Each structure stands twice: as C-alpha cells, then as structure tokens.
Amino acid sequence: MSTNLTAAPTRAPGRREFLRVGVVGSLGLTLGDFFALKARADQKNYASKEGVAKSVIQIVLPGGMAHQESWDPKPDAPLEYRGPFNVAKTKLPGVVLSENFRSVAQVADKMTIVRSIAGKEADHGRASYTMFTGYRKSPALEHPAMGAVVSHEFGPRRDLPPYVAVPSASEYGGTGYLGSQFGPFGIGSDPARSGYKVRDLTLPPGVDDRRFGTRQQIRGVVDDHFRAQAKNAEALGAMDEFYARAYALISSSAAREAFDIEKESAATRAKYGPSDAGPRFLLARRLVEAGVRFVTVSYGGWDMHAGIESAMKRQAPGLDAALAGLIRDLDDRGLLASTVVLVTSEFGRTPKINASAGRDHFPRVFSLAVAGGGFKKGLVYGSSNSTASEPEEDPVRVEDVLTTVYHQLGINADKELMAPGARPIEIIDDGKVVKDLIG
C-alpha cells in the first residue's frame, strides 16, 4: 500500500450518501468521526502474539560499515577491490570473515550473515530511516521505528520500558505517527563512561517513597479534572499512560537493578572487551534478560571515505569483542534462542578503494548479520559478485529483513496501523518473510 497521501478522485455524493450523512448526524457523529470509523472498519488487523523471539537487540553502526572489511571479504579480488585486510576463518567450511572480526568468526556457527542486501539509499539520513522503519523517507509521513511498533503491539513487561535506546535515541528511532508513549526510553548516560547513572530512574533529592506516593495521587486528581475539561482527551490519556509507566519504572527495584551494570562480575565484563561497545552491549543483555522487548545500541563511526585501514583498526576491535561476547553470553544464559541480535549498517561502501585510501557510500549491495530468535545458525545467505558490487544470488531488501524479524516476534508486518487523517498504513509495505533465514 502506498504512503502517498494524495487524495483519491472525488465524485458527487448520491442519495445513499446523503441518507448516510443523515444517520451519522442523528448519532451525534461528525463526518470526520464517520470516516475515521469507516477507515478502522476497513483496516487490516492481525492480532500480535509473542512468537519465537521475545526481544530484539538492534546494533546500529552509524555511517555505513564496509561489507568488504567485515562480513563479505573478497580475498581473491584485485588489491584495489580487496582492500588492505586478510581474512579470518570461521568454524563453517569455506566461510571467512574479514580479519577485523576474528572473535566474531569463532561464533559464526551461531549466526546468520546475509551478503546480498540490495539497498536504494546512498544518503546517511535516508538510509538510516529505511533501516529503522522499513520505509523510504517521505515528506508526507513519518513512520515509526521497529522498536516503537513493538512497544505499540506488546507494551511493557515486568514494569520495564518496552523500548530502550543505549546510550541515546537515534534521530530516526522514534514513534513516527504513533503516540509518544511508544517512544524509546533514552537512558541519558553512557554505561561506558565513569559516573554512569540512568536519567529519571531515581527519586529527586528530598523526595522519599511516601512523598512520591502522595504526589502520584495528587497528579491523578489533577489529571481527572483536566480530562473532564479538555477537548483532546485522547492526548491526555496517552500522557496518563506515559506517566503511569514512568511511576512504575521509578518505583521498581527490579528496573533499577536491570540498568545497573555494576552488578556484573569483572569476569563477565571482560568477555565484552575494553571498548565503549562492551558496557553498552552488556547493558543491552541485562535489559532483555530483565524483560525489555527492544533495545537499540549505537556504536562507532563507520563513514570511512579516507584511510579505511587505520579507521577500521580503531573501530572494529571493539565491535568484534563486544558482539562475540554478547552472542556467547546470551547463548550461555539460554537467552539467544529468544533474542534476535540484529547488526545493521546504513549501506555498504564502494567496491574500489578511492584515491584517499577509503571507500565511499554504496547502497547497491551490502551485508547484515543476525543471531538468535529463531534465525538459522551457521548460515551465510546470498552473495555478492566477485568485486562486491552487485548481488549475485538471492538478493534481499531491507524491508524483507525487518518483516522477517517482525514475524519472529509474532507481528504480521502487513497489519495496518492508523496514521493521522484516519489513514491505515502497513507496518511494512510489501515486506516478505525470508523463510530460508529462519529455522
């Protein structure tokens, strides 16, 4: 279904329409109310029910990581295509990764790597928007990110926010046309920094539990009054739900503990490596273990137009150690089977090394990595050609990957959610479940 909001051709109303309008008026409904109800009646609706996957950790790599220097090396290509790095053998026969990911290579038997993502966007913002939402960016409508949709469909679990962003929310990781109550909880602090403390998770100085409870009751009285007076009761209802979740979060000792990575042993923390990625990925594991449904974790800067060799040597070791540590830790705790780990880039990089010893933006083919949540183990799906410039086998669109993740969560991405103007919009437009990726 298109998201183009151009009005359909109109026609003059006949006698039946006038009679219908008369009935609408007699029921105390405006024409706007009537058409909103009609849109809801025509809306494609599927009940969302928890699937194989219970949670998602989406690892976001801003800038667009080179597929040649990560998941899809080309060791037999000419040097100007191959790039400066060798390869690391995996446990899978004949499968190699870039030597930048030696640790991940040792857990490749627990992962699915898709080497044939066929993208369309070469702009950072537009590509990032598609990766979060499954839609191409449009001036007519802002779509919700996957985390917001999961929050909308399933809500909170164990008094924890359903959607958390570590260390902060992305520009395109918001709610789009959904209500603000479905947005990400931004922790407002980086667990990789000393003095890490989650914003809004503790009571203000001088406010004990008794005073907190009293204030909560007073707020309820005030809300009831304004709801009775306000025209926009729906907006107030959304705010009431937002504050109810906030009160539950602040008053929950389990929630406070979930965000406290100091509870982890030094040995466990060491598994994730010493970089900034380590504490962020470890916090993500703590959150899904406690009950958070969707966590985004942002790490690094991968826009390497120049000096890709030195840039990868700075960035890749941290991601390599933290990602391998996360997959092992989830698996050891029995959580990998129910947690999707989705490593997303914006796009790939140009097949040929440029004059500045870097690679430029390239959406035509790139790679993604997935683990857990019912995705197959030890699978390399699709391929690019010998110079990593075109999909060669089994091309996959970004919207198909997201639709498959939704499927694993128990959400039918063909379901329509209601956008402004009583317009039903599919969660993903024409997304396909890639059945070969899932077990």
Secondary structure, DSSP 8 states (H G I E B T S, - for coil): --------------HHHHHHHHHHHHTT--HHHHHHHHHHHH---------S--EEEEEE-TT---STTTTS--TTS-HHHH-S--EEE-SSTT-EEEGGGHHHHTTGGGEEEEEEE-----SHHHHHHHHHHSS--BTTB----HHHHHHHHH--BTTB-SEEEESS--TT-S-TTS-GGGS-EE-SS-TTSTT---TTSS--TT--HHHHHHHHHHHHHHHHHHHHH-S-HHHHHHHHHHHHHHHHHHT-HHHHHHT-GGGS-HHHHHHT-SSTHHHHHHHHHHHHHHT-SEEEEE------SS-HHHHHHHHHHHHHHHHHHHHHHHHHTT-GGGEEEEEE-S-EE-SS--TTSS--EE-SSEEEEEESTTB-SSEEE-EE-TTSSSEEES-B-HHHHHHHHHHHHT--TT-EEEETTTEEEESSTT----GGGB-
